[in-house]
Amino acid sequence: MTCTPGMNPATAGPTSILFGVTMLDLPAIPFDNSYARDLEGFYIPWGGTKAPAPEVLRLNTALASELGLEAAALTTPASAAMLSGGLAPKGAAPLAMAYAGHQFGGFSPQLGDGRALLLGEVIDRAGRRRDIHLKGSGRTPFSRGGDGKAVLGPVLREYLFGEAMHALKIPTTRALAATLTGEAVMRQNGPEPGAVLARVASSHLRVGTFQFFAARGDVDKVRRLADYAIGRHFPDIADHPDRYLELFRRVRDLQAALVAQWALVGFVHGVMNTDNTAISGETIDYGPCAFMDAHDPKTVFSSIDQFGRYAYGNQPPIMQWNLTRFAETLIDLVDPEDSEEAIRRLTIEVNAFPAQYQREWLTGMRAKLGLVKDLPGDLDLANDLLAAAEAQGTDHTRLFRALAVFVRGNVAPVRALFSDPARFDAWADRFVRRMAEEETGDLGRAEAMDRVNPIYIPRNHLVDEALKAAVVGDMEPFDRLIRVLALPFTPQQGAERYAEPAPADFGRFVTYCGT
């Protein structure tokens, strides 16, 4: 079945009664669905597939509170039906969003929510508009032959990584709930427990959303989408005389800051397609992502990224590439009368990305090194430390945490991370001289470093252990890992193994796209 946005096909829901639960059993959610209301033609109204035995496995009670929702009301059978997509509450406007995207450099003109639904939007306690989005809720007209379902392991993976990134103060989508569907879903290695992720985001507007309509030459829809994005995310520029160029600048700067934050903690997104680049500047779609142990710009985890397109060190230029694709969609808005002039102006802004990224990264790196002043030579100082770490396979996370111990007067822990510490010793002499150029006391500097350098990240072997246990019904390793990662900067008694890199016999870690 081929559908285009604006069609109103018969849907699989919402229904009024499901397995003995009714609409009256559902929690009252104050939806205010601006996307459905303002952007007709940008989506297909659609309902989720009814799960045979839905059960809320894990609920993010802190996030529910942020949204102004009662946690207890979200764990009932009716809420499980809602959170799996089979029952839409009053005020919801479930829909499948249309978008296109460049995937590993190749353009797909129609992707869309093939196994996901935007259930609706709420205004949270802080006055922010937030999407509630279901992932794995069944087939839609955008499914392209897929089954539209998700399985438990990857659902919990996205739950875990979103919460870890939030604790690290990195903009991210977050999981509201992981809900079992009560059915087995066939995957490459056999049947796996079906599950649906309910996630929350500032929006699900993507570079690929703009590409969908730009590729069809529909300038009016691109303009409507841009105006909607401005109103939702950047209302202060609504009356700007060059608001579409300013929109690009805002998105560029958010993405520069985001990718810099990824780099500072050693995060590898793994699938930086344009449909996974959110206009809001939030990390979205945790598929083949991972944190690296040993610092290495060539680090790749994804099984399908054979040429390292989305390697750790390639993330900044790839984001610039993605932003170039975004800029292409805005040409007719920036200057409707002169496309060459629009291209010239947008090109200037695209080319400003590397410098903006470097500013963001260096600001973050100074904080990791406990430096306050902006002095010449800081970029070389930071890069030379990372080059030494790369040369000797030094653990990225432990390196920066150990530097704070060095600042406190004990150099042994950080030297022990280098198989040949001579190169570090030469760097450390420069670092000591650089610290002497500031009046900050060593104790205050070390404490500041500890506030930005995590002890705990989602180590790959621990994530693997937790997800494998969860799939066979043991949630304790997952719950324990979530608790530790909620306080990444704070030493936790009994959590020593969560700060250690993978054992030597763990082998090469590989991640896979899709759920």
C-alpha positions in Angstrom: 0.0 0.0 0.0 1.5 3.4 -1.0 0.4 6.4 1.0 1.3 10.0 0.9 0.9 12.5 3.7 -2.5 13.9 3.9 -4.3 10.6 3.2 -6.7 9.5 5.9 -6.7 5.7 5.6 -8.6 3.4 7.9 -6.5 2.9 11.0 -5.9 0.2 13.4 -7.1 2.4 16.3 -7.9 4.1 18.4 -10.6 1.7 19.8 -12.8 2.2 22.8 -12.5 -1.2 24.4 -9.4 -3.5 24.5 -9.2 -6.7 26.5 -11.6 -5.6 29.1 -10.1 -2.1 29.6 -11.8 1.1 28.4 -11.0 4.7 27.6 -12.3 5.5 31.1 -9.4 3.5 32.6 -6.8 5.6 30.9 -5.0 8.4 32.8 -6.0 12.0 31.9 -3.2 13.4 29.8 -3.5 17.1 28.8 -2.5 16.7 25.2 -2.0 19.8 23.0 -1.1 18.5 19.6 0.3 21.3 17.6 1.9 19.1 14.9 -1.3 17.4 14.1 -3.2 20.7 14.3 -0.9 22.9 12.3 0.8 20.6 9.8 -1.9 18.6 8.1 -0.4 17.0 5.1 2.9 16.3 6.9 1.8 13.0 8.4 -0.7 10.1 8.1 -3.2 9.6 11.0 -2.6 6.1 12.2 -3.2 3.8 15.1 -0.9 1.3 16.7 -1.2 -2.5 16.6 -3.0 -4.0 19.6 -0.5 -6.0 21.7 -1.8 -9.4 22.9 -0.7 -8.9 26.5 0.8 -5.5 27.1 2.7 -4.9 30.4 4.7 -1.9 31.5 8.1 -3.3 32.3 9.8 -0.1 33.4 8.4 3.3 33.9 10.6 6.5 34.2 8.8 8.0 37.2 11.0 11.1 37.3 10.2 11.9 33.7 6.6 11.2 34.2 6.6 13.7 37.0 8.3 16.3 34.8 5.5 15.8 32.3 2.9 16.3 35.0 1.7 12.7 34.8 0.8 10.5 37.7 3.3 7.6 37.7 0.9 5.1 39.4 -1.7 5.7 36.7 0.8 4.8 33.9 1.3 1.2 35.1 -2.3 0.0 34.8 -3.5 -2.5 32.1 -5.1 0.3 30.3 -1.9 2.4 30.3 0.0 -0.6 29.1 -2.3 -0.8 26.2 -1.8 2.9 25.5 2.0 2.8 25.9 2.2 -0.2 23.5 0.1 1.8 20.9 -3.1 -0.3 20.9 -5.3 2.2 22.8 -5.3 6.0 22.3 -6.4 8.1 25.2 -8.7 11.0 25.0 -7.0 14.0 23.3 -4.3 12.0 21.6 -3.8 12.3 17.9 -1.7 9.3 16.9 0.1 9.8 13.6 3.0 8.6 11.5 5.3 11.4 10.6 6.7 11.8 7.0 10.4 12.3 6.5 13.2 11.4 4.0 16.9 11.1 4.7 20.4 10.3 3.6 21.4 7.0 5.0 25.1 6.3 4.9 25.3 9.0 2.2 22.5 7.6 -0.1 19.2 9.5 -0.3 15.9 7.8 0.4 13.1 10.2 -0.6 10.5 8.4 1.6 11.3 6.9 5.0 8.9 8.1 7.7 7.7 6.5 10.9 7.7 2.9 9.7 7.2 1.4 13.2 6.5 4.5 15.3 3.7 6.9 16.2 3.6 10.4 17.6 1.0 9.8 20.2 0.7 13.5 21.1 2.3 16.5 22.8 2.1 17.8 26.3 3.2 20.9 28.0 5.4 19.9 30.9 5.7 21.4 34.4 8.4 23.8 33.2 6.2 25.0 30.3 8.1 23.1 27.6 6.3 21.3 24.8 7.3 17.6 24.7 6.4 14.9 22.2 5.3 11.5 23.5 6.3 9.0 20.8 5.9 5.3 20.5 8.6 3.1 18.9 7.8 -0.4 17.9 4.0 0.1 17.9 3.4 -1.7 14.6 3.3 -1.2 10.9 2.4 2.0 9.2 2.2 3.0 5.5 5.9 4.0 5.8 7.0 0.5 6.9 8.5 -0.5 3.6 8.0 -4.2 4.2 9.1 -4.2 7.9 7.1 -5.7 10.6 6.8 -2.4 12.5 7.8 -4.0 15.8 10.6 -3.8 18.3 12.2 -6.2 20.6 13.1 -5.9 24.3 16.9 -5.7 24.1 17.2 -2.6 21.8 14.2 -0.9 23.6 16.0 -1.2 26.9 19.2 -0.1 25.2 17.6 3.2 24.1 16.1 3.6 27.5 19.4 3.1 29.2 21.4 5.4 26.9 18.9 8.2 27.0 19.0 8.2 30.8 22.8 8.0 30.8 23.1 11.0 28.4 20.6 13.0 30.4 22.6 12.4 33.6 25.7 13.5 31.7 23.9 16.7 30.9 23.9 16.0 27.1 20.6 17.0 25.2 18.7 13.8 24.5 15.4 12.1 23.9 14.4 10.1 27.0 12.4 7.0 27.6 9.1 7.3 29.5 8.4 3.6 29.5 9.4 0.2 28.2 6.3 -2.0 27.6 6.3 -5.6 26.8 3.8 -6.6 24.1 3.4 -10.3 25.2 4.4 -11.6 21.8 7.5 -13.1 20.3 9.0 -11.2 17.4 11.2 -12.9 14.9 14.6 -11.6 14.4 17.8 -12.9 12.8 18.7 -15.1 15.8 15.2 -16.3 16.4 12.2 -15.2 18.4 12.7 -12.4 20.9 10.3 -10.7 23.4 8.4 -7.9 21.7 8.4 -4.4 23.3 7.5 -0.8 22.7 9.5 2.2 23.8 7.6 5.4 24.8 10.1 8.2 24.4 9.9 11.9 25.0 11.5 14.6 22.9 11.4 18.4 22.4 10.1 17.4 19.0 10.7 14.8 16.3 11.5 17.4 13.6 14.5 16.1 11.6 16.7 17.3 8.8 15.0 14.5 6.9 11.6 16.1 7.6 12.6 19.1 5.6 14.2 16.9 2.9 10.9 15.0 2.4 9.2 18.1 1.1 12.2 19.8 -0.5 12.8 16.7 -2.6 9.2 17.0 -3.9 9.7 20.7 -4.8 7.0 21.7 -2.3 8.4 25.1 -1.2 5.2 26.0 0.5 5.4 23.0 2.8 9.0 23.6 3.5 8.1 27.1 4.5 5.3 25.9 6.7 7.6 23.4 8.4 10.3 26.1 8.9 7.8 28.5 10.4 6.5 25.7 12.7 10.1 24.8 13.8 10.8 28.5 14.5 7.6 28.9 16.5 8.3 25.8 18.5 12.0 25.9 19.1 13.2 29.5 18.3 10.2 31.8 18.9 12.5 34.8 19.5 13.5 34.9 15.8 9.9 34.8 14.4 10.1 38.4 13.4 13.8 38.3 12.3 14.1 39.8 8.8 16.2 36.8 7.8 14.5 34.3 10.0 15.2 31.3 7.7 18.9 32.0 7.6 18.8 32.5 11.3 17.0 29.2 11.7 19.9 27.5 10.0 22.4 29.3 12.3 20.5 28.2 15.4 20.3 24.6 14.3 24.0 24.6 13.3 25.1 25.9 16.6 23.0 23.4 18.5 24.5 20.6 16.5 28.0 21.9 17.0 27.5 21.9 20.7 25.9 18.5 20.7 28.6 16.7 18.8 31.2 18.4 20.9 29.6 17.0 24.0 29.5 13.6 22.4 33.2 13.8 21.7 34.1 15.0 25.2 32.6 11.9 26.8 33.7 9.4 24.1 30.3 8.8 22.6 29.8 7.3 19.2 26.3 7.7 17.8 26.9 5.2 15.0 24.2 6.1 12.6 24.3 9.9 11.9 21.9 9.8 9.0 20.0 13.0 8.2 16.8 11.4 9.5 18.6 10.9 12.8 19.6 14.6 13.1 17.0 16.4 15.2 16.4 20.1 14.6 16.1 20.6 18.4 19.8 19.6 19.0 18.8 16.5 21.0 20.5 13.1 20.6 17.9 10.9 18.9 17.7 7.2 17.8 20.1 5.2 19.9 20.7 2.3 17.5 24.3 1.1 17.0 25.7 3.6 19.5 28.3 3.0 22.2 30.9 4.7 24.3 34.5 3.9 23.5 36.9 2.6 26.1 40.4 3.3 24.6 40.7 6.7 23.0 40.8 6.1 19.2 39.3 8.5 16.6 38.8 5.5 14.3 36.4 3.8 16.8 33.4 2.2 15.0 30.9 -0.2 16.7 28.2 -0.5 14.0 28.2 -3.8 12.1 27.2 -2.1 8.9 29.6 0.8 9.0 32.4 -1.0 7.2 34.2 2.1 6.0 34.0 4.1 9.2 31.7 6.8 7.9 30.3 7.4 11.4 33.5 6.7 13.4 34.1 8.7 16.5 36.5 11.1 14.8 34.3 11.6 11.8 31.3 12.9 13.7 32.1 16.6 13.4 32.5 16.6 9.5 29.5 14.3 9.2 27.4 16.7 11.1 28.6 19.5 8.8 27.6 17.3 5.8 24.2 16.8 7.3 23.8 20.5 7.9 24.7 21.1 4.3 21.8 18.9 3.3 19.6 21.0 5.7 20.8 24.2 4.1 19.8 22.9 0.7 16.2 22.6 1.8 16.2 26.3 2.8 17.5 27.9 -0.4 14.1 29.0 -1.7 13.2 30.4 1.7 16.4 32.4 2.3 16.1 34.2 -1.0 13.1 33.3 -3.2 14.3 35.6 -6.0 17.9 34.7 -6.2 19.0 31.2 -5.5 22.6 31.9 -6.2 22.6 34.5 -3.5 20.8 32.2 -1.1 23.4 29.5 -1.8 26.2 32.0 -1.2 24.8 33.1 2.2 24.0 29.6 3.3 27.5 28.3 2.3 29.1 31.0 4.5 27.0 29.6 7.4 27.8 26.0 6.6 31.5 26.8 6.4 31.4 28.4 9.9 30.6 25.0 11.5 34.1 23.8 12.0 35.1 26.9 13.9 31.9 26.8 16.0 32.5 23.1 16.8 36.1 23.8 17.8 34.9 26.6 20.1 32.4 24.3 21.8 34.8 21.4 22.0 37.7 23.5 23.4 35.5 25.2 26.0 34.4 21.7 27.1 38.0 20.4 27.1 39.2 23.3 29.2 36.6 22.4 31.8 37.7 18.7 31.7 41.3 20.0 32.3 40.2 22.4 35.0 41.3 25.4 33.1 39.4 28.7 33.3 41.2 31.2 31.1 41.2 31.1 27.3 44.9 31.1 26.5 46.9 30.5 23.3 48.2 26.9 23.1 45.2 25.3 24.8 44.1 23.6 21.7 47.5 22.0 21.2 47.7 21.1 24.8 44.4 19.2 24.6 45.1 17.6 21.3 48.6 16.4 22.4 47.1 14.7 25.4 44.6 12.9 23.2 47.3 11.9 20.7 49.3 10.4 23.6 46.2 8.5 24.7 45.5 7.3 21.2 49.1 6.1 20.8 48.9 3.9 23.9 45.3 2.8 23.9 44.6 4.8 27.1 41.0 4.7 28.4 39.3 7.9 27.6 37.0 8.2 30.6 39.5 7.0 33.2 42.2 9.4 31.8 40.3 12.6 32.7 39.1 11.4 36.0 42.7 10.4 37.0 43.9 13.9 35.9 41.9 15.3 38.8 43.8 13.0 41.2 47.0 14.3 39.6 45.9 17.9 40.3 45.4 16.9 43.9 49.0 15.8 44.0 49.1 12.1 43.1 50.4 11.4 39.6 50.6 7.6 39.9 47.0 6.7 38.8 47.2 8.7 35.6 50.7 7.5 34.8 49.6 3.9 35.3 47.1 4.3 32.4 50.1 4.7 29.9 52.1 1.7 29.0 55.1 4.0 28.4 54.4 7.1 30.6 57.3 9.1 29.2 55.1 10.8 26.7 52.6 11.6 29.4 55.3 13.0 31.6 56.4 15.5 29.0 52.8 16.5 28.5 52.3 16.8 32.3 55.1 19.3 32.6 53.4 21.5 30.1 50.1 21.0 31.9 51.6 22.1 35.3 53.0 25.2 33.7 49.7 26.0 32.1 47.9 25.6 35.4 50.4 28.0 37.0 49.1 30.7 34.7 45.8 30.8 36.6 45.2 31.5 40.3 42.7 28.7 40.8 43.7 26.5 43.8 44.4 22.9 43.1 41.6 21.6 45.3 39.0 23.9 43.6 40.3 22.9 40.2 40.1 19.2 40.9 36.6 19.5 42.3 35.6 21.4 39.1 37.1 18.7 37.0 35.2 16.0 38.9 31.9 17.8 38.1 32.4 17.4 34.4 34.5 14.2 34.1 32.3 11.1 34.7 33.4 8.0 36.6 30.7 5.9 35.1 29.6 5.6 31.5 27.6 2.8 29.8 30.5 0.5 29.4 29.9 -1.9 26.5 30.4 -5.1 28.4 28.1 -4.0 31.2 25.4 -2.9 28.7 25.7 -6.3 27.0 25.5 -8.1 30.3 22.4 -6.2 31.4 20.5 -6.5 28.1 21.2 -10.3 27.8 19.9 -10.8 31.3 16.8 -8.7 30.7 15.8 -10.7 27.7 15.7 -13.9 29.8 13.7 -12.2 32.5 16.4 -10.9 34.9 16.1 -7.2 35.2 18.5 -6.7 38.2 21.7 -6.0 36.2 19.8 -3.4 34.1 18.3 -1.8 37.1 21.6 -1.7 38.9 23.3 -0.2 35.8 20.6 2.5 35.5 21.0 3.4 39.1 24.8 3.8 38.8 24.6 5.8 35.6 22.1 8.2 37.2 25.0 9.6 39.2 27.9 9.5 36.7 30.2 12.0 38.5 29.7 10.7 42.1 31.8 7.9 43.5 29.4 5.1 44.6 30.3 2.4 47.1 30.4 -1.0 45.7 30.3 0.3 42.1 34.0 -0.2 41.3 33.4 -2.6 38.4 31.2 0.0 36.7 34.2 2.2 36.3 36.4 -0.4 34.7 36.9 -1.0 31.0 36.0 -4.3 29.4 38.1 -7.3 30.4 40.6 -8.4 27.8 38.6 -11.5 26.9 35.5 -9.4 26.1 36.7 -9.1 22.5 35.6 -6.5 19.9 32.2 -5.0 20.6 29.8 -4.8 17.7 26.4 -3.1 17.6 23.5 -3.5 15.2 21.0 -1.2 13.6 17.3 -1.7 14.2 15.2 -3.1 17.0 
